[in-house]
Amino acid sequence: MRVNCQVLFVIAALTCAIAQQPPTRDFILEQNVAIPMRGGVLLRADVLRPKGGGPFPVLVYRTPYGKHFAQKEYTIFRRAVQRGYAVVIEDVRGRYASDGEFRPYENEGRDGFDTIEWAAKQAWSNGNVGTFGLSYPGAVQWLAAVESPPHLKAMVPAMTFSTPRNFFYASGTWDMSWIEWIWDNIAPDVRARKNLPGAKTGEEAIAAWKQAAPRMLNTLLLKQLADLRGVAPYYYDWLSHPAEDPWWDWAELRNKYRRVHAAVLNFSGWYDDNYGPEGATTNFNGLLESGAKDSEKRTHLLLGPWVHGVDATVKTTSGEREFGPAAAIDYDEVVLRWMDRYLRGVANGIDKEKPVRYFVMGDNTWRDADSWPPPATPVEYYLNAPPAGSNRGTISREKPAHRQVAAFVSDPGNPVLNVYDSSGAHDYRKLAERSDVLLFDSAPMERDLEVTGPIAVKIFVSCDCRDFDLWVRLLDLAPDGTAFNLMSPGLDVQRASYREMKKGRQLLRPGKIYELGPASLLTSNIFQKGHRIRVQISGSFFPNFSRNLQSGELENESARLQKARISIYGDRRHPSRIVLPSIQRGARQGDVLGD
């Protein structure tokens, strides 16, 4: 869920032991410096810069979470000053010390441009500006970069998005974690600024959420949720615009890469459930395909096994899965090394390295590549229906010769629940006990199988309803029964009515067979010898994402729930399957794969 790592940020920012300001400083600190935006609104920033001469290259960090909290939580600001950078840490419009109205993301392009160009013109600046940050501070970089600020030379946008269609929505399904994100991270400051009743600190909000969450998350119609009206009117604006609405184009990056002229290090984690690796990989390839000058030399991609957050990058676990000491990195050094090369001209070898570096889970090693995805062999696994009375089928390399049908009843009033409130890898074996979850397992792997890259899903399906959600989750099933997810929720869902997003919403004809499949499944994992590949299919995964009412009506506009019978087909004409990008390393393909 999007908010959990943000909650960790709030808690850490309030309690971090390094929060104490030393009595003497080896740098110059200017607080609440006013930065004018076009239209006259003043944003305020703290400026840290080395003592002595100058001018210096400048790093800009823009946040909605409080510049004072950021300085208490993160070490990179002072490390950057020690390295010879001036650092501008700014509260975005409408947050904490800055004036104006906060509407998430909507003003960040123009405001980011104005801040970057202001920083370039200061007497202590040499005109070379870089941006960095993770999550919202990552998104603001992209929104500013596509405005083409002349002095933006380098950026490291970590764990962020490429399109609102996979950010606010996931293939047409509404992301429910926005509710908690606003409640925990945004609403307290709004209440304090406007003297509204309710929690006014992050700690108070987190405590109140425990009581409010069940009611808020189960509210239908979505737009009838009253708790956010006074603090987040924009939330209801979001709900009023469906995924295909051109209104969202202000947050669309995929058609704007040609406008970006900075050196970009794209950075994400396999378990980043706020944005996922889709954003980083799409932006990486989008820049390369845009034809921007020297983009092939100055665009890199880094993908690790982490959940969302800077603090996650120093850990060796994600959820319940251990990845060993190689998984931890020095986030500050990754950012500053990139800036050293492209802001200061340091010959540190970055431009001679492979542009892609990714972590292979299971093998727990880093690999380098010339492109993303790395070259792979597509291997098809076909779904074979469970026997009568069972929800457990198989997958195999052989295409079914005769018609097979596996069916389940999806009830939005009793959705499939994600029992884990934290992100990362978790053991989902207990979902096998639900009759509305279908499982398809391979035979045990005869040898290790590496799957790296996008995973194609082609499921032939019908329903006795007008709409439903198809969740196709990929898990690594160990001999002891542990079934770990390989990615965060949202990459693995397709709302049937949005099977062709460009055409808008198209309701189903009951009983007609359609070919559907989530388009964003993405991972790098070794299915070790003796492990199995598990494909898990359901019609919901709540409360991460909204419930499809299955009545043909949208959950924003109706509360009419309808049970639906969903049928999965497998035969010569309708070969439901997943296509895994297999990377062979010194073994024959036939030796590696289980049947």
Secondary structure as GFF3:
##gff-version 3
##sequence-region A 1 595
A	DSSP	alpha_helix	3	15	.	.	.	ID=ss1
A	DSSP	three_ten_helix	17	19	.	.	.	ID=ss2
A	DSSP	beta_strand	27	36	.	.	.	ID=ss3
A	DSSP	beta_strand	42	50	.	.	.	ID=ss4
A	DSSP	beta_strand	56	63	.	.	.	ID=ss5
A	DSSP	alpha_helix	67	73	.	.	.	ID=ss6
A	DSSP	alpha_helix	76	82	.	.	.	ID=ss7
A	DSSP	beta_strand	86	91	.	.	.	ID=ss8
A	DSSP	alpha_helix	108	120	.	.	.	ID=ss9
A	DSSP	beta_strand	125	134	.	.	.	ID=ss10
A	DSSP	alpha_helix	136	145	.	.	.	ID=ss11
A	DSSP	beta_strand	152	158	.	.	.	ID=ss12
A	DSSP	three_ten_helix	164	166	.	.	.	ID=ss13
A	DSSP	beta_strand	169	170	.	.	.	ID=ss14
A	DSSP	beta_strand	173	174	.	.	.	ID=ss15
A	DSSP	alpha_helix	177	181	.	.	.	ID=ss16
A	DSSP	pi_helix	182	186	.	.	.	ID=ss17
A	DSSP	alpha_helix	187	194	.	.	.	ID=ss18
A	DSSP	alpha_helix	202	217	.	.	.	ID=ss19
A	DSSP	three_ten_helix	222	224	.	.	.	ID=ss20
A	DSSP	alpha_helix	233	239	.	.	.	ID=ss21
A	DSSP	three_ten_helix	246	251	.	.	.	ID=ss22
A	DSSP	three_ten_helix	257	259	.	.	.	ID=ss23
A	DSSP	beta_strand	263	269	.	.	.	ID=ss24
A	DSSP	alpha_helix	277	290	.	.	.	ID=ss25
A	DSSP	beta_strand	299	304	.	.	.	ID=ss26
A	DSSP	three_ten_helix	310	314	.	.	.	ID=ss27
A	DSSP	beta_strand	317	318	.	.	.	ID=ss28
A	DSSP	beta_strand	321	322	.	.	.	ID=ss29
A	DSSP	three_ten_helix	325	327	.	.	.	ID=ss30
A	DSSP	alpha_helix	331	343	.	.	.	ID=ss31
A	DSSP	three_ten_helix	350	352	.	.	.	ID=ss32
A	DSSP	beta_strand	356	360	.	.	.	ID=ss33
A	DSSP	beta_strand	365	369	.	.	.	ID=ss34
A	DSSP	beta_strand	377	384	.	.	.	ID=ss35
A	DSSP	beta_strand	392	396	.	.	.	ID=ss36
A	DSSP	beta_strand	404	410	.	.	.	ID=ss37
A	DSSP	three_ten_helix	429	433	.	.	.	ID=ss38
A	DSSP	beta_strand	438	441	.	.	.	ID=ss39
A	DSSP	beta_strand	449	454	.	.	.	ID=ss40
A	DSSP	beta_strand	456	463	.	.	.	ID=ss41
A	DSSP	beta_strand	469	477	.	.	.	ID=ss42
A	DSSP	beta_strand	483	485	.	.	.	ID=ss43
A	DSSP	beta_strand	493	495	.	.	.	ID=ss44
A	DSSP	three_ten_helix	496	498	.	.	.	ID=ss45
A	DSSP	three_ten_helix	501	503	.	.	.	ID=ss46
A	DSSP	beta_strand	514	516	.	.	.	ID=ss47
A	DSSP	beta_strand	522	527	.	.	.	ID=ss48
A	DSSP	beta_strand	532	538	.	.	.	ID=ss49
A	DSSP	beta_strand	564	570	.	.	.	ID=ss50
A	DSSP	beta_strand	577	583	.	.	.	ID=ss51
A	DSSP	alpha_helix	589	592	.	.	.	ID=ss52
###
